[in-house]
Amino acid sequence: MLILDRFEDETALIEYTDESGNIVIINAERKCVSAEVREGDVLACNNGIYSTDAEATEIRRRKIINRLRNHRKKNR
């Protein structure tokens, strides 16, 4: 799963986890990332252009929200 970590000037830092469980950072030119992409989005790469995978991003965001809710419940 490719995830946009952040933008730094004209570079997009995209992370993924390799087969060994290591987090790998890809440095991509900002012009290779579609304008609608936001930090934290799950990405798809087609013909060298990164764009948001809307369905995967929504699933990921829901999982994160549920984890936060569960964590808060445990700490009350």
MOZIBEL-V654743 format. One record per residue. N is the residue number from 1. RES is the residue in one small letter. OMEGA is omega in whole degrees, 0 to 359 (NA if undefined). Layout:
N|RES|OMEGA, N|RES|OMEGA
This chain:
1|m|177, 2|l|180, 3|i|176, 4|l|178, 5|d|181, 6|r|172, 7|f|171, 8|e|184, 9|d|183, 10|e|180, 11|t|173, 12|a|177, 13|l|184, 14|i|182, 15|e|171, 16|y|179, 17|t|181, 18|d|184, 19|e|181, 20|s|181, 21|g|178, 22|n|175, 23|i|181, 24|v|179, 25|i|174, 26|i|174, 27|n|180, 28|a|176, 29|e|182, 30|r|181, 31|k|178, 32|c|181, 33|v|180, 34|s|185, 35|a|184, 36|e|183, 37|v|178, 38|r|177, 39|e|181, 40|g|179, 41|d|170, 42|v|186, 43|l|169, 44|a|179, 45|c|178, 46|n|180, 47|n|177, 48|g|179, 49|i|179, 50|y|177, 51|s|182, 52|t|168, 53|d|189, 54|a|182, 55|e|180, 56|a|179, 57|t|180, 58|e|178, 59|i|180, 60|r|181, 61|r|178, 62|r|178, 63|k|179, 64|i|179, 65|i|179, 66|n|177, 67|r|178, 68|l|178, 69|r|180, 70|n|179, 71|h|180, 72|r|179, 73|k|181, 74|k|185, 75|n|179, 76|r|NA
